[in-house]
Amino acid sequence: MKRFCLTLDLKEDEKMIAEYEAYHQNVSTEILKSIKDSGIESMQIYRLHTRMFMILDTIDEFSFEKKAQMDAANEKVQVWENLMWQYQQALPSVKAGEKWILMKQIF
């Protein structure tokens, strides 16, 4: 099993943050299936103000590239990602088009 930690910011708007959290209380079965099918065994997301922190536990063969290909081919995932991007914002130091950024483990 592999573990990955990623980060992302939300837009600084309390109403939008509440909506974002509400969406995550009722994620569709299609989105949950796409997560499992990509090799993610467990996904947890935490928030402190606007900063998001995601923990992924995956199968050993998991690949972000393969997941990206699967997501691009899945219309339901694309609708979900476009909806979520309305609430999210990239971290200041990322390249154009990057969202969740892989964090470096230091301890």
C-alpha positions as CSV (number, residue, x, y, z in Angstrom):
1,M,0.0,0.0,0.0
2,K,1.1,3.5,-0.8
3,R,0.2,6.8,1.0
4,F,0.0,10.2,-0.7
5,C,-0.8,13.6,0.9
6,L,-2.0,16.5,-1.2
7,T,-3.0,20.0,-0.6
8,L,-5.3,22.6,-2.2
9,D,-7.0,25.9,-1.2
10,L,-10.6,26.8,-1.2
11,K,-11.9,30.3,-2.1
12,E,-12.2,32.5,0.9
13,D,-15.9,32.6,1.2
14,E,-17.7,31.0,4.1
15,K,-20.9,30.3,2.1
16,M,-19.0,28.6,-0.6
17,I,-17.0,26.6,1.9
18,A,-20.2,25.4,3.5
19,E,-21.6,24.4,0.1
20,Y,-18.3,22.6,-0.8
21,E,-18.5,20.6,2.5
22,A,-22.2,19.8,1.8
23,Y,-21.3,18.3,-1.6
24,H,-18.8,16.0,0.2
25,Q,-21.4,14.7,2.5
26,N,-23.3,13.1,-0.4
27,V,-20.8,12.1,-3.1
28,S,-22.5,10.1,-5.9
29,T,-21.9,6.4,-6.3
30,E,-20.3,7.0,-9.7
31,I,-17.6,9.3,-8.2
32,L,-17.0,6.9,-5.4
33,K,-16.7,4.0,-7.9
34,S,-14.2,6.0,-10.0
35,I,-12.0,6.6,-6.9
36,K,-12.0,2.9,-6.0
37,D,-11.5,1.8,-9.7
38,S,-8.4,4.0,-9.9
39,G,-6.7,2.1,-7.1
40,I,-7.5,4.4,-4.2
41,E,-8.4,2.3,-1.2
42,S,-9.1,5.2,1.2
43,M,-9.5,8.9,0.8
44,Q,-9.8,11.4,3.6
45,I,-10.0,15.2,3.2
46,Y,-9.4,17.7,6.1
47,R,-9.8,21.5,6.1
48,L,-8.3,24.3,8.2
49,H,-9.9,27.6,7.1
50,T,-9.3,27.5,3.3
51,R,-6.5,25.0,3.3
52,M,-7.4,21.5,2.3
53,F,-5.4,18.3,3.1
54,M,-6.1,15.0,1.4
55,I,-4.7,11.6,2.4
56,L,-4.8,8.8,-0.2
57,D,-4.1,5.2,0.7
58,T,-3.7,3.3,-2.6
59,I,-2.8,-0.1,-4.0
60,D,0.9,-0.5,-4.8
61,E,0.3,-0.2,-8.6
62,F,-1.5,3.1,-8.3
63,S,-0.5,5.8,-10.7
64,F,-1.6,9.5,-10.9
65,E,-1.2,9.4,-14.7
66,K,-3.5,6.4,-15.0
67,K,-6.0,8.0,-12.7
68,A,-5.9,11.2,-14.8
69,Q,-6.6,9.2,-17.9
70,M,-9.5,7.4,-16.3
71,D,-10.9,10.7,-15.0
72,A,-10.6,12.4,-18.4
73,A,-12.6,9.5,-20.0
74,N,-15.4,9.6,-17.3
75,E,-18.1,12.3,-18.0
76,K,-19.4,12.1,-14.5
77,V,-16.0,12.7,-13.0
78,Q,-15.5,15.7,-15.4
79,V,-18.8,17.2,-14.3
80,W,-17.8,16.7,-10.6
81,E,-14.3,18.2,-11.1
82,N,-15.7,21.3,-12.9
83,L,-18.3,21.8,-10.2
84,M,-15.6,21.5,-7.4
85,W,-13.3,23.9,-9.2
86,Q,-15.8,26.6,-8.7
87,Y,-15.0,26.4,-5.0
88,Q,-11.3,25.6,-5.2
89,Q,-8.3,27.7,-6.1
90,A,-4.8,26.7,-6.9
91,L,-1.9,27.4,-4.5
92,P,0.2,30.4,-5.4
93,S,3.2,28.4,-6.6
94,V,1.6,25.8,-8.9
95,K,1.6,25.5,-12.7
96,A,-1.4,26.4,-14.7
97,G,-4.1,23.7,-14.6
98,E,-2.7,22.1,-11.4
99,K,-5.2,21.5,-8.6
100,W,-4.3,19.1,-5.8
101,I,-0.6,19.2,-5.2
102,L,1.4,16.3,-3.9
103,M,3.2,17.1,-0.6
104,K,6.7,16.0,0.3
105,Q,6.9,13.8,3.4
106,I,9.6,15.2,5.7
107,F,9.0,13.0,8.8
